[in-house]
Amino acid sequence: METKSRKWLNIMKVMLFQLLQEVNDEKSFLKFVEALGRDYVDHPNEWANGTIASFADAAASWGEESIESLVAYVKPSNPWKRCADILYMGKIYE
């Protein structure tokens, strides 16, 4: 059985990922960035990169590797969405 806190964590992950998928302009990008920051404060143990330096390095590394797209990633034409994708990957990319 799933605990209440585990269920809430799963809901928050879905909400963050949903916000990422909805980025299409400056306003939705900023909403995503705010949620990403809250996610770090609320769930730092879910982040692969716990410092701003490691976060920025991971985001930049993934961004460089995905410039021409990847097998499981098609680079979006919308620059706001692309920036959100890069920031999100800073959370999980090692």
PDB file of N, CA, C and O in Angstrom, chain B, residues numbered from 101:
ATOM      1  N   MET B 101       0.830  -1.183   0.000  1.00  0.00           N
ATOM      2  CA  MET B 101       0.000   0.000   0.000  1.00  0.00           C
ATOM      3  C   MET B 101       0.880   1.255   0.000  1.00  0.00           C
ATOM      4  O   MET B 101       1.896   1.310   0.693  1.00  0.00           O
ATOM      5  N   GLU B 102       0.492   2.225  -0.759  1.00  0.00           N
ATOM      6  CA  GLU B 102       1.251   3.458  -0.893  1.00  0.00           C
ATOM      7  C   GLU B 102       0.964   4.381   0.291  1.00  0.00           C
ATOM      8  O   GLU B 102      -0.192   4.603   0.649  1.00  0.00           O
ATOM      9  N   THR B 103       2.033   4.917   0.898  1.00  0.00           N
ATOM     10  CA  THR B 103       1.844   5.835   2.009  1.00  0.00           C
ATOM     11  C   THR B 103       1.344   7.176   1.482  1.00  0.00           C
ATOM     12  O   THR B 103       1.464   7.485   0.296  1.00  0.00           O
ATOM     13  N   LYS B 104       0.782   7.957   2.393  1.00  0.00           N
ATOM     14  CA  LYS B 104       0.258   9.267   2.016  1.00  0.00           C
ATOM     15  C   LYS B 104       1.359  10.174   1.454  1.00  0.00           C
ATOM     16  O   LYS B 104       1.149  10.858   0.453  1.00  0.00           O
ATOM     17  N   SER B 105       2.539  10.177   2.104  1.00  0.00           N
ATOM     18  CA  SER B 105       3.626  11.039   1.633  1.00  0.00           C
ATOM     19  C   SER B 105       4.163  10.578   0.280  1.00  0.00           C
ATOM     20  O   SER B 105       4.523  11.404  -0.558  1.00  0.00           O
ATOM     21  N   ARG B 106       4.219   9.268   0.062  1.00  0.00           N
ATOM     22  CA  ARG B 106       4.677   8.734  -1.221  1.00  0.00           C
ATOM     23  C   ARG B 106       3.680   9.084  -2.327  1.00  0.00           C
ATOM     24  O   ARG B 106       4.073   9.427  -3.442  1.00  0.00           O
ATOM     25  N   LYS B 107       2.402   8.994  -2.010  1.00  0.00           N
ATOM     26  CA  LYS B 107       1.368   9.347  -2.984  1.00  0.00           C
ATOM     27  C   LYS B 107       1.481  10.830  -3.355  1.00  0.00           C
ATOM     28  O   LYS B 107       1.377  11.190  -4.528  1.00  0.00           O
ATOM     29  N   TRP B 108       1.694  11.685  -2.352  1.00  0.00           N
ATOM     30  CA  TRP B 108       1.839  13.120  -2.605  1.00  0.00           C
ATOM     31  C   TRP B 108       3.060  13.393  -3.474  1.00  0.00           C
ATOM     32  O   TRP B 108       3.002  14.225  -4.380  1.00  0.00           O
ATOM     33  N   LEU B 109       4.167  12.700  -3.207  1.00  0.00           N
ATOM     34  CA  LEU B 109       5.377  12.848  -4.013  1.00  0.00           C
ATOM     35  C   LEU B 109       5.099  12.492  -5.471  1.00  0.00           C
ATOM     36  O   LEU B 109       5.543  13.198  -6.376  1.00  0.00           O
ATOM     37  N   ASN B 110       4.379  11.421  -5.698  1.00  0.00           N
ATOM     38  CA  ASN B 110       4.035  11.022  -7.068  1.00  0.00           C
ATOM     39  C   ASN B 110       3.147  12.065  -7.743  1.00  0.00           C
ATOM     40  O   ASN B 110       3.308  12.335  -8.933  1.00  0.00           O
ATOM     41  N   ILE B 111       2.220  12.647  -7.001  1.00  0.00           N
ATOM     42  CA  ILE B 111       1.360  13.701  -7.552  1.00  0.00           C
ATOM     43  C   ILE B 111       2.203  14.905  -7.940  1.00  0.00           C
ATOM     44  O   ILE B 111       1.991  15.492  -9.001  1.00  0.00           O
ATOM     45  N   MET B 112       3.168  15.284  -7.083  1.00  0.00           N
ATOM     46  CA  MET B 112       4.025  16.429  -7.373  1.00  0.00           C
ATOM     47  C   MET B 112       4.890  16.183  -8.611  1.00  0.00           C
ATOM     48  O   MET B 112       5.102  17.092  -9.414  1.00  0.00           O
ATOM     49  N   LYS B 113       5.386  14.963  -8.762  1.00  0.00           N
ATOM     50  CA  LYS B 113       6.178  14.630  -9.950  1.00  0.00           C
ATOM     51  C   LYS B 113       5.336  14.778 -11.215  1.00  0.00           C
ATOM     52  O   LYS B 113       5.800  15.315 -12.221  1.00  0.00           O
ATOM     53  N   VAL B 114       4.111  14.305 -11.154  1.00  0.00           N
ATOM     54  CA  VAL B 114       3.211  14.405 -12.307  1.00  0.00           C
ATOM     55  C   VAL B 114       2.914  15.869 -12.606  1.00  0.00           C
ATOM     56  O   VAL B 114       2.890  16.275 -13.767  1.00  0.00           O
ATOM     57  N   MET B 115       2.686  16.661 -11.559  1.00  0.00           N
ATOM     58  CA  MET B 115       2.383  18.078 -11.758  1.00  0.00           C
ATOM     59  C   MET B 115       3.559  18.799 -12.407  1.00  0.00           C
ATOM     60  O   MET B 115       3.367  19.595 -13.327  1.00  0.00           O
ATOM     61  N   LEU B 116       4.778  18.528 -11.936  1.00  0.00           N
ATOM     62  CA  LEU B 116       5.967  19.168 -12.516  1.00  0.00           C
ATOM     63  C   LEU B 116       6.128  18.764 -13.973  1.00  0.00           C
ATOM     64  O   LEU B 116       6.374  19.608 -14.834  1.00  0.00           O
ATOM     65  N   PHE B 117       5.989  17.469 -14.248  1.00  0.00           N
ATOM     66  CA  PHE B 117       6.132  16.997 -15.620  1.00  0.00           C
ATOM     67  C   PHE B 117       5.025  17.574 -16.508  1.00  0.00           C
ATOM     68  O   PHE B 117       5.272  17.897 -17.670  1.00  0.00           O
ATOM     69  N   GLN B 118       3.807  17.706 -15.970  1.00  0.00           N
ATOM     70  CA  GLN B 118       2.697  18.292 -16.728  1.00  0.00           C
ATOM     71  C   GLN B 118       2.995  19.753 -17.056  1.00  0.00           C
ATOM     72  O   GLN B 118       2.755  20.204 -18.176  1.00  0.00           O
ATOM     73  N   LEU B 119       3.518  20.488 -16.076  1.00  0.00           N
ATOM     74  CA  LEU B 119       3.889  21.884 -16.334  1.00  0.00           C
ATOM     75  C   LEU B 119       4.973  21.972 -17.404  1.00  0.00           C
ATOM     76  O   LEU B 119       4.945  22.867 -18.249  1.00  0.00           O
ATOM     77  N   LEU B 120       5.926  21.046 -17.368  1.00  0.00           N
ATOM     78  CA  LEU B 120       6.969  20.996 -18.394  1.00  0.00           C
ATOM     79  C   LEU B 120       6.346  20.806 -19.772  1.00  0.00           C
ATOM     80  O   LEU B 120       6.740  21.476 -20.727  1.00  0.00           O
ATOM     81  N   GLN B 121       5.395  19.916 -19.883  1.00  0.00           N
ATOM     82  CA  GLN B 121       4.752  19.639 -21.170  1.00  0.00           C
ATOM     83  C   GLN B 121       3.937  20.826 -21.674  1.00  0.00           C
ATOM     84  O   GLN B 121       3.742  20.977 -22.880  1.00  0.00           O
ATOM     85  N   GLU B 122       3.463  21.662 -20.762  1.00  0.00           N
ATOM     86  CA  GLU B 122       2.609  22.801 -21.126  1.00  0.00           C
ATOM     87  C   GLU B 122       3.383  24.065 -21.482  1.00  0.00           C
ATOM     88  O   GLU B 122       2.777  25.052 -21.898  1.00  0.00           O
ATOM     89  N   VAL B 123       4.703  24.060 -21.332  1.00  0.00           N
ATOM     90  CA  VAL B 123       5.487  25.268 -21.635  1.00  0.00           C
ATOM     91  C   VAL B 123       5.388  25.591 -23.123  1.00  0.00           C
ATOM     92  O   VAL B 123       5.691  24.761 -23.981  1.00  0.00           O
ATOM     93  N   ASN B 124       4.953  26.824 -23.405  1.00  0.00           N
ATOM     94  CA  ASN B 124       4.870  27.265 -24.801  1.00  0.00           C
ATOM     95  C   ASN B 124       5.137  28.760 -24.965  1.00  0.00           C
ATOM     96  O   ASN B 124       5.195  29.269 -26.084  1.00  0.00           O
ATOM     97  N   ASP B 125       5.298  29.459 -23.838  1.00  0.00           N
ATOM     98  CA  ASP B 125       5.569  30.898 -23.897  1.00  0.00           C
ATOM     99  C   ASP B 125       6.271  31.317 -22.595  1.00  0.00           C
ATOM    100  O   ASP B 125       6.537  30.491 -21.721  1.00  0.00           O
ATOM    101  N   GLU B 126       6.558  32.603 -22.492  1.00  0.00           N
ATOM    102  CA  GLU B 126       7.299  33.097 -21.336  1.00  0.00           C
ATOM    103  C   GLU B 126       6.551  32.841 -20.025  1.00  0.00           C
ATOM    104  O   GLU B 126       7.154  32.410 -19.042  1.00  0.00           O
ATOM    105  N   LYS B 127       5.256  33.100 -20.007  1.00  0.00           N
ATOM    106  CA  LYS B 127       4.460  32.931 -18.797  1.00  0.00           C
ATOM    107  C   LYS B 127       4.450  31.474 -18.320  1.00  0.00           C
ATOM    108  O   LYS B 127       4.646  31.212 -17.133  1.00  0.00           O
ATOM    109  N   SER B 128       4.228  30.543 -19.221  1.00  0.00           N
ATOM    110  CA  SER B 128       4.211  29.127 -18.827  1.00  0.00           C
ATOM    111  C   SER B 128       5.609  28.642 -18.464  1.00  0.00           C
ATOM    112  O   SER B 128       5.752  27.760 -17.617  1.00  0.00           O
ATOM    113  N   PHE B 129       6.648  29.204 -19.092  1.00  0.00           N
ATOM    114  CA  PHE B 129       8.025  28.868 -18.734  1.00  0.00           C
ATOM    115  C   PHE B 129       8.317  29.298 -17.298  1.00  0.00           C
ATOM    116  O   PHE B 129       8.879  28.527 -16.520  1.00  0.00           O
ATOM    117  N   LEU B 130       7.939  30.515 -16.950  1.00  0.00           N
ATOM    118  CA  LEU B 130       8.189  31.013 -15.603  1.00  0.00           C
ATOM    119  C   LEU B 130       7.408  30.227 -14.554  1.00  0.00           C
ATOM    120  O   LEU B 130       7.899  30.012 -13.446  1.00  0.00           O
ATOM    121  N   LYS B 131       6.214  29.806 -14.896  1.00  0.00           N
ATOM    122  CA  LYS B 131       5.416  28.959 -13.993  1.00  0.00           C
ATOM    123  C   LYS B 131       6.146  27.633 -13.759  1.00  0.00           C
ATOM    124  O   LYS B 131       6.189  27.137 -12.634  1.00  0.00           O
ATOM    125  N   PHE B 132       6.712  27.068 -14.809  1.00  0.00           N
ATOM    126  CA  PHE B 132       7.480  25.835 -14.689  1.00  0.00           C
ATOM    127  C   PHE B 132       8.734  26.048 -13.844  1.00  0.00           C
ATOM    128  O   PHE B 132       9.036  25.226 -12.979  1.00  0.00           O
ATOM    129  N   VAL B 133       9.465  27.132 -14.078  1.00  0.00           N
ATOM    130  CA  VAL B 133      10.689  27.404 -13.317  1.00  0.00           C
ATOM    131  C   VAL B 133      10.363  27.542 -11.832  1.00  0.00           C
ATOM    132  O   VAL B 133      11.102  27.036 -10.987  1.00  0.00           O
ATOM    133  N   GLU B 134       9.275  28.216 -11.511  1.00  0.00           N
ATOM    134  CA  GLU B 134       8.861  28.351 -10.112  1.00  0.00           C
ATOM    135  C   GLU B 134       8.572  26.974  -9.500  1.00  0.00           C
ATOM    136  O   GLU B 134       8.993  26.694  -8.377  1.00  0.00           O
ATOM    137  N   ALA B 135       7.868  26.134 -10.223  1.00  0.00           N
ATOM    138  CA  ALA B 135       7.547  24.787  -9.733  1.00  0.00           C
ATOM    139  C   ALA B 135       8.811  23.938  -9.595  1.00  0.00           C
ATOM    140  O   ALA B 135       8.923  23.142  -8.663  1.00  0.00           O
ATOM    141  N   LEU B 136       9.757  24.101 -10.510  1.00  0.00           N
ATOM    142  CA  LEU B 136      11.013  23.368 -10.436  1.00  0.00           C
ATOM    143  C   LEU B 136      11.773  23.749  -9.163  1.00  0.00           C
ATOM    144  O   LEU B 136      12.323  22.883  -8.481  1.00  0.00           O
ATOM    145  N   GLY B 137      11.801  25.024  -8.853  1.00  0.00           N
ATOM    146  CA  GLY B 137      12.447  25.486  -7.625  1.00  0.00           C
ATOM    147  C   GLY B 137      11.768  24.940  -6.379  1.00  0.00           C
ATOM    148  O   GLY B 137      12.440  24.520  -5.436  1.00  0.00           O
ATOM    149  N   ARG B 138      10.448  24.943  -6.371  1.00  0.00           N
ATOM    150  CA  ARG B 138       9.697  24.371  -5.250  1.00  0.00           C
ATOM    151  C   ARG B 138       9.972  22.885  -5.107  1.00  0.00           C
ATOM    152  O   ARG B 138      10.072  22.366  -3.995  1.00  0.00           O
ATOM    153  N   ASP B 139      10.095  22.201  -6.241  1.00  0.00           N
ATOM    154  CA  ASP B 139      10.373  20.769  -6.219  1.00  0.00           C
ATOM    155  C   ASP B 139      11.703  20.499  -5.525  1.00  0.00           C
ATOM    156  O   ASP B 139      11.818  19.546  -4.755  1.00  0.00           O
ATOM    157  N   TYR B 140      12.698  21.324  -5.790  1.00  0.00           N
ATOM    158  CA  TYR B 140      13.997  21.140  -5.143  1.00  0.00           C
ATOM    159  C   TYR B 140      13.898  21.372  -3.632  1.00  0.00           C
ATOM    160  O   TYR B 140      14.460  20.611  -2.845  1.00  0.00           O
ATOM    161  N   VAL B 141      13.189  22.412  -3.240  1.00  0.00           N
ATOM    162  CA  VAL B 141      13.037  22.716  -1.815  1.00  0.00           C
ATOM    163  C   VAL B 141      12.283  21.588  -1.106  1.00  0.00           C
ATOM    164  O   VAL B 141      12.668  21.168  -0.015  1.00  0.00           O
ATOM    165  N   ASP B 142      11.217  21.103  -1.727  1.00  0.00           N
ATOM    166  CA  ASP B 142      10.369  20.081  -1.106  1.00  0.00           C
ATOM    167  C   ASP B 142      10.943  18.671  -1.190  1.00  0.00           C
ATOM    168  O   ASP B 142      10.675  17.847  -0.316  1.00  0.00           O
ATOM    169  N   HIS B 143      11.734  18.376  -2.232  1.00  0.00           N
ATOM    170  CA  HIS B 143      12.216  17.008  -2.465  1.00  0.00           C
ATOM    171  C   HIS B 143      13.668  16.993  -2.952  1.00  0.00           C
ATOM    172  O   HIS B 143      13.941  16.471  -4.033  1.00  0.00           O
ATOM    173  N   PRO B 144      14.600  17.550  -2.182  1.00  0.00           N
ATOM    174  CA  PRO B 144      15.992  17.607  -2.646  1.00  0.00           C
ATOM    175  C   PRO B 144      16.605  16.226  -2.891  1.00  0.00           C
ATOM    176  O   PRO B 144      17.509  16.087  -3.714  1.00  0.00           O
ATOM    177  N   ASN B 145      16.125  15.224  -2.192  1.00  0.00           N
ATOM    178  CA  ASN B 145      16.672  13.866  -2.371  1.00  0.00           C
ATOM    179  C   ASN B 145      16.257  13.244  -3.703  1.00  0.00           C
ATOM    180  O   ASN B 145      16.788  12.203  -4.088  1.00  0.00           O
ATOM    181  N   GLU B 146      15.318  13.866  -4.410  1.00  0.00           N
ATOM    182  CA  GLU B 146      14.886  13.380  -5.719  1.00  0.00           C
ATOM    183  C   GLU B 146      15.730  13.976  -6.855  1.00  0.00           C
ATOM    184  O   GLU B 146      15.529  13.646  -8.023  1.00  0.00           O
ATOM    185  N   TRP B 147      16.659  14.843  -6.504  1.00  0.00           N
ATOM    186  CA  TRP B 147      17.488  15.528  -7.492  1.00  0.00           C
ATOM    187  C   TRP B 147      18.846  14.846  -7.606  1.00  0.00           C
ATOM    188  O   TRP B 147      19.471  14.532  -6.593  1.00  0.00           O
ATOM    189  N   ALA B 148      19.298  14.619  -8.819  1.00  0.00           N
ATOM    190  CA  ALA B 148      20.617  14.034  -9.054  1.00  0.00           C
ATOM    191  C   ALA B 148      21.711  15.065  -8.811  1.00  0.00           C
ATOM    192  O   ALA B 148      22.859  14.702  -8.553  1.00  0.00           O
ATOM    193  N   ASN B 149      21.366  16.351  -8.891  1.00  0.00           N
ATOM    194  CA  ASN B 149      22.357  17.421  -8.782  1.00  0.00           C
ATOM    195  C   ASN B 149      21.937  18.400  -7.692  1.00  0.00           C
ATOM    196  O   ASN B 149      20.984  19.159  -7.865  1.00  0.00           O
ATOM    197  N   GLY B 150      22.643  18.379  -6.583  1.00  0.00           N
ATOM    198  CA  GLY B 150      22.237  19.130  -5.408  1.00  0.00           C
ATOM    199  C   GLY B 150      22.863  20.492  -5.231  1.00  0.00           C
ATOM    200  O   GLY B 150      22.565  21.175  -4.250  1.00  0.00           O
ATOM    201  N   THR B 151      23.721  20.915  -6.145  1.00  0.00           N
ATOM    202  CA  THR B 151      24.279  22.265  -6.071  1.00  0.00           C
ATOM    203  C   THR B 151      23.961  22.979  -7.380  1.00  0.00           C
ATOM    204  O   THR B 151      23.680  22.343  -8.396  1.00  0.00           O
ATOM    205  N   ILE B 152      24.008  24.305  -7.342  1.00  0.00           N
ATOM    206  CA  ILE B 152      23.735  25.064  -8.562  1.00  0.00           C
ATOM    207  C   ILE B 152      24.783  24.749  -9.622  1.00  0.00           C
ATOM    208  O   ILE B 152      24.472  24.710 -10.813  1.00  0.00           O
ATOM    209  N   ALA B 153      26.021  24.523  -9.196  1.00  0.00           N
ATOM    210  CA  ALA B 153      27.095  24.212 -10.153  1.00  0.00           C
ATOM    211  C   ALA B 153      26.834  22.872 -10.842  1.00  0.00           C
ATOM    212  O   ALA B 153      26.950  22.772 -12.064  1.00  0.00           O
ATOM    213  N   SER B 154      26.483  21.842 -10.067  1.00  0.00           N
ATOM    214  CA  SER B 154      26.242  20.533 -10.689  1.00  0.00           C
ATOM    215  C   SER B 154      24.963  20.547 -11.511  1.00  0.00           C
ATOM    216  O   SER B 154      24.888  19.885 -12.546  1.00  0.00           O
ATOM    217  N   PHE B 155      23.944  21.301 -11.061  1.00  0.00           N
ATOM    218  CA  PHE B 155      22.704  21.448 -11.822  1.00  0.00           C
ATOM    219  C   PHE B 155      22.976  22.108 -13.172  1.00  0.00           C
ATOM    220  O   PHE B 155      22.543  21.615 -14.213  1.00  0.00           O
ATOM    221  N   ALA B 156      23.697  23.227 -13.142  1.00  0.00           N
ATOM    222  CA  ALA B 156      24.001  23.952 -14.382  1.00  0.00           C
ATOM    223  C   ALA B 156      24.864  23.111 -15.312  1.00  0.00           C
ATOM    224  O   ALA B 156      24.648  23.103 -16.524  1.00  0.00           O
ATOM    225  N   ASP B 157      25.837  22.405 -14.752  1.00  0.00           N
ATOM    226  CA  ASP B 157      26.699  21.553 -15.565  1.00  0.00           C
ATOM    227  C   ASP B 157      25.905  20.434 -16.228  1.00  0.00           C
ATOM    228  O   ASP B 157      26.092  20.157 -17.413  1.00  0.00           O
ATOM    229  N   ALA B 158      25.018  19.788 -15.467  1.00  0.00           N
ATOM    230  CA  ALA B 158      24.208  18.706 -16.031  1.00  0.00           C
ATOM    231  C   ALA B 158      23.252  19.230 -17.095  1.00  0.00           C
ATOM    232  O   ALA B 158      23.089  18.609 -18.145  1.00  0.00           O
ATOM    233  N   ALA B 159      22.620  20.373 -16.827  1.00  0.00           N
ATOM    234  CA  ALA B 159      21.700  20.959 -17.807  1.00  0.00           C
ATOM    235  C   ALA B 159      22.443  21.313 -19.099  1.00  0.00           C
ATOM    236  O   ALA B 159      21.967  21.017 -20.195  1.00  0.00           O
ATOM    237  N   ALA B 160      23.604  21.944 -18.964  1.00  0.00           N
ATOM    238  CA  ALA B 160      24.385  22.322 -20.144  1.00  0.00           C
ATOM    239  C   ALA B 160      24.890  21.093 -20.900  1.00  0.00           C
ATOM    240  O   ALA B 160      24.876  21.069 -22.130  1.00  0.00           O
ATOM    241  N   SER B 161      25.334  20.081 -20.167  1.00  0.00           N
ATOM    242  CA  SER B 161      25.826  18.859 -20.824  1.00  0.00           C
ATOM    243  C   SER B 161      24.718  18.185 -21.617  1.00  0.00           C
ATOM    244  O   SER B 161      24.915  17.799 -22.769  1.00  0.00           O
ATOM    245  N   TRP B 162      23.556  18.045 -20.997  1.00  0.00           N
ATOM    246  CA  TRP B 162      22.436  17.422 -21.704  1.00  0.00           C
ATOM    247  C   TRP B 162      22.002  18.294 -22.884  1.00  0.00           C
ATOM    248  O   TRP B 162      21.690  17.784 -23.960  1.00  0.00           O
ATOM    249  N   GLY B 163      21.984  19.613 -22.671  1.00  0.00           N
ATOM    250  CA  GLY B 163      21.613  20.525 -23.754  1.00  0.00           C
ATOM    251  C   GLY B 163      22.519  20.367 -24.962  1.00  0.00           C
ATOM    252  O   GLY B 163      22.049  20.335 -26.100  1.00  0.00           O
ATOM    253  N   GLU B 164      23.817  20.268 -24.717  1.00  0.00           N
ATOM    254  CA  GLU B 164      24.781  20.072 -25.818  1.00  0.00           C
ATOM    255  C   GLU B 164      24.549  18.742 -26.523  1.00  0.00           C
ATOM    256  O   GLU B 164      24.559  18.674 -27.752  1.00  0.00           O
ATOM    257  N   GLU B 165      24.340  17.687 -25.743  1.00  0.00           N
ATOM    258  CA  GLU B 165      24.141  16.361 -26.334  1.00  0.00           C
ATOM    259  C   GLU B 165      22.848  16.258 -27.136  1.00  0.00           C
ATOM    260  O   GLU B 165      22.736  15.423 -28.033  1.00  0.00           O
ATOM    261  N   SER B 166      21.882  17.096 -26.817  1.00  0.00           N
ATOM    262  CA  SER B 166      20.580  16.987 -27.481  1.00  0.00           C
ATOM    263  C   SER B 166      20.347  18.046 -28.555  1.00  0.00           C
ATOM    264  O   SER B 166      19.227  18.191 -29.044  1.00  0.00           O
ATOM    265  N   ILE B 167      21.381  18.782 -28.924  1.00  0.00           N
ATOM    266  CA  ILE B 167      21.229  19.825 -29.949  1.00  0.00           C
ATOM    267  C   ILE B 167      20.648  19.258 -31.242  1.00  0.00           C
ATOM    268  O   ILE B 167      19.769  19.871 -31.850  1.00  0.00           O
ATOM    269  N   GLU B 168      21.121  18.122 -31.652  1.00  0.00           N
ATOM    270  CA  GLU B 168      20.630  17.498 -32.890  1.00  0.00           C
ATOM    271  C   GLU B 168      19.556  16.449 -32.625  1.00  0.00           C
ATOM    272  O   GLU B 168      19.276  15.615 -33.486  1.00  0.00           O
ATOM    273  N   SER B 169      18.959  16.485 -31.451  1.00  0.00           N
ATOM    274  CA  SER B 169      17.956  15.525 -30.991  1.00  0.00           C
ATOM    275  C   SER B 169      18.635  14.227 -30.553  1.00  0.00           C
ATOM    276  O   SER B 169      19.796  13.975 -30.877  1.00  0.00           O
ATOM    277  N   LEU B 170      17.903  13.428 -29.828  1.00  0.00           N
ATOM    278  CA  LEU B 170      18.377  12.143 -29.340  1.00  0.00           C
ATOM    279  C   LEU B 170      17.379  11.078 -29.763  1.00  0.00           C
ATOM    280  O   LEU B 170      16.307  11.400 -30.274  1.00  0.00           O
ATOM    281  N   VAL B 171      17.719   9.823 -29.555  1.00  0.00           N
ATOM    282  CA  VAL B 171      16.820   8.732 -29.940  1.00  0.00           C
ATOM    283  C   VAL B 171      15.437   8.909 -29.302  1.00  0.00           C
ATOM    284  O   VAL B 171      14.416   8.747 -29.971  1.00  0.00           O
ATOM    285  N   ALA B 172      15.410   9.241 -28.011  1.00  0.00           N
ATOM    286  CA  ALA B 172      14.133   9.352 -27.305  1.00  0.00           C
ATOM    287  C   ALA B 172      13.707  10.807 -27.088  1.00  0.00           C
ATOM    288  O   ALA B 172      12.825  11.075 -26.271  1.00  0.00           O
ATOM    289  N   TYR B 173      14.315  11.736 -27.800  1.00  0.00           N
ATOM    290  CA  TYR B 173      14.000  13.156 -27.624  1.00  0.00           C
ATOM    291  C   TYR B 173      14.045  13.870 -28.958  1.00  0.00           C
ATOM    292  O   TYR B 173      15.054  13.844 -29.662  1.00  0.00           O
ATOM    293  N   VAL B 174      12.951  14.498 -29.291  1.00  0.00           N
ATOM    294  CA  VAL B 174      12.893  15.329 -30.488  1.00  0.00           C
ATOM    295  C   VAL B 174      12.912  16.779 -30.013  1.00  0.00           C
ATOM    296  O   VAL B 174      12.034  17.215 -29.269  1.00  0.00           O
ATOM    297  N   LYS B 175      13.908  17.500 -30.448  1.00  0.00           N
ATOM    298  CA  LYS B 175      14.086  18.883 -30.033  1.00  0.00           C
ATOM    299  C   LYS B 175      12.888  19.723 -30.483  1.00  0.00           C
ATOM    300  O   LYS B 175      12.562  19.748 -31.670  1.00  0.00           O
ATOM    301  N   PRO B 176      12.230  20.413 -29.543  1.00  0.00           N
ATOM    302  CA  PRO B 176      11.080  21.237 -29.919  1.00  0.00           C
ATOM    303  C   PRO B 176      11.516  22.497 -30.670  1.00  0.00           C
ATOM    304  O   PRO B 176      12.622  22.998 -30.467  1.00  0.00           O
ATOM    305  N   SER B 177      10.660  22.990 -31.517  1.00  0.00           N
ATOM    306  CA  SER B 177      10.971  24.225 -32.242  1.00  0.00           C
ATOM    307  C   SER B 177      10.723  25.457 -31.369  1.00  0.00           C
ATOM    308  O   SER B 177      11.284  26.520 -31.635  1.00  0.00           O
ATOM    309  N   ASN B 178       9.900  25.330 -30.342  1.00  0.00           N
ATOM    310  CA  ASN B 178       9.603  26.438 -29.447  1.00  0.00           C
ATOM    311  C   ASN B 178      10.770  26.636 -28.470  1.00  0.00           C
ATOM    312  O   ASN B 178      11.085  25.725 -27.705  1.00  0.00           O
ATOM    313  N   PRO B 179      11.416  27.809 -28.482  1.00  0.00           N
ATOM    314  CA  PRO B 179      12.576  28.017 -27.617  1.00  0.00           C
ATOM    315  C   PRO B 179      12.245  27.994 -26.120  1.00  0.00           C
ATOM    316  O   PRO B 179      13.093  27.611 -25.314  1.00  0.00           O
ATOM    317  N   TRP B 180      11.039  28.392 -25.738  1.00  0.00           N
ATOM    318  CA  TRP B 180      10.652  28.330 -24.321  1.00  0.00           C
ATOM    319  C   TRP B 180      10.578  26.876 -23.859  1.00  0.00           C
ATOM    320  O   TRP B 180      11.027  26.548 -22.761  1.00  0.00           O
ATOM    321  N   LYS B 181      10.019  26.017 -24.684  1.00  0.00           N
ATOM    322  CA  LYS B 181       9.927  24.596 -24.347  1.00  0.00           C
ATOM    323  C   LYS B 181      11.322  23.982 -24.296  1.00  0.00           C
ATOM    324  O   LYS B 181      11.616  23.188 -23.402  1.00  0.00           O
ATOM    325  N   ARG B 182      12.166  24.336 -25.228  1.00  0.00           N
ATOM    326  CA  ARG B 182      13.536  23.815 -25.258  1.00  0.00           C
ATOM    327  C   ARG B 182      14.284  24.202 -23.987  1.00  0.00           C
ATOM    328  O   ARG B 182      14.971  23.367 -23.399  1.00  0.00           O
ATOM    329  N   CYS B 183      14.161  25.447 -23.561  1.00  0.00           N
ATOM    330  CA  CYS B 183      14.816  25.890 -22.331  1.00  0.00           C
ATOM    331  C   CYS B 183      14.273  25.149 -21.118  1.00  0.00           C
ATOM    332  O   CYS B 183      15.041  24.766 -20.236  1.00  0.00           O
ATOM    333  N   ALA B 184      12.975  24.944 -21.059  1.00  0.00           N
ATOM    334  CA  ALA B 184      12.372  24.192 -19.953  1.00  0.00           C
ATOM    335  C   ALA B 184      12.886  22.754 -19.936  1.00  0.00           C
ATOM    336  O   ALA B 184      13.183  22.215 -18.870  1.00  0.00           O
ATOM    337  N   ASP B 185      12.992  22.135 -21.105  1.00  0.00           N
ATOM    338  CA  ASP B 185      13.527  20.768 -21.180  1.00  0.00           C
ATOM    339  C   ASP B 185      14.952  20.711 -20.627  1.00  0.00           C
ATOM    340  O   ASP B 185      15.299  19.800 -19.875  1.00  0.00           O
ATOM    341  N   ILE B 186      15.766  21.686 -21.004  1.00  0.00           N
ATOM    342  CA  ILE B 186      17.153  21.715 -20.540  1.00  0.00           C
ATOM    343  C   ILE B 186      17.204  21.863 -19.019  1.00  0.00           C
ATOM    344  O   ILE B 186      17.962  21.159 -18.353  1.00  0.00           O
ATOM    345  N   LEU B 187      16.405  22.770 -18.472  1.00  0.00           N
ATOM    346  CA  LEU B 187      16.390  22.941 -17.018  1.00  0.00           C
ATOM    347  C   LEU B 187      15.896  21.680 -16.314  1.00  0.00           C
ATOM    348  O   LEU B 187      16.463  21.276 -15.299  1.00  0.00           O
ATOM    349  N   TYR B 188      14.858  21.066 -16.837  1.00  0.00           N
ATOM    350  CA  TYR B 188      14.340  19.842 -16.215  1.00  0.00           C
ATOM    351  C   TYR B 188      15.418  18.759 -16.188  1.00  0.00           C
ATOM    352  O   TYR B 188      15.568  18.046 -15.196  1.00  0.00           O
ATOM    353  N   MET B 189      16.152  18.645 -17.265  1.00  0.00           N
ATOM    354  CA  MET B 189      17.198  17.621 -17.320  1.00  0.00           C
ATOM    355  C   MET B 189      18.337  17.924 -16.340  1.00  0.00           C
ATOM    356  O   MET B 189      19.044  17.008 -15.920  1.00  0.00           O
ATOM    357  N   GLY B 190      18.520  19.176 -15.977  1.00  0.00           N
ATOM    358  CA  GLY B 190      19.494  19.516 -14.945  1.00  0.00           C
ATOM    359  C   GLY B 190      19.146  18.865 -13.620  1.00  0.00           C
ATOM    360  O   GLY B 190      20.022  18.624 -12.790  1.00  0.00           O
ATOM    361  N   LYS B 191      17.881  18.584 -13.425  1.00  0.00           N
ATOM    362  CA  LYS B 191      17.425  17.905 -12.208  1.00  0.00           C
ATOM    363  C   LYS B 191      17.818  16.430 -12.202  1.00  0.00           C
ATOM    364  O   LYS B 191      18.181  15.897 -11.154  1.00  0.00           O
ATOM    365  N   ILE B 192      17.752  15.762 -13.352  1.00  0.00           N
ATOM    366  CA  ILE B 192      17.863  14.308 -13.361  1.00  0.00           C
ATOM    367  C   ILE B 192      19.085  13.766 -14.099  1.00  0.00           C
ATOM    368  O   ILE B 192      19.446  12.605 -13.907  1.00  0.00           O
ATOM    369  N   TYR B 193      19.720  14.566 -14.926  1.00  0.00           N
ATOM    370  CA  TYR B 193      20.828  14.085 -15.750  1.00  0.00           C
ATOM    371  C   TYR B 193      22.114  14.008 -14.929  1.00  0.00           C
ATOM    372  O   TYR B 193      22.444  14.938 -14.193  1.00  0.00           O
ATOM    373  N   GLU B 194      22.819  12.922 -15.056  1.00  0.00           N
ATOM    374  CA  GLU B 194      24.085  12.762 -14.318  1.00  0.00           C
ATOM    375  C   GLU B 194      25.245  12.643 -15.282  1.00  0.00           C
ATOM    376  O   GLU B 194      26.391  12.502 -14.855  1.00  0.00           O
TER     377      GLU B 194
END
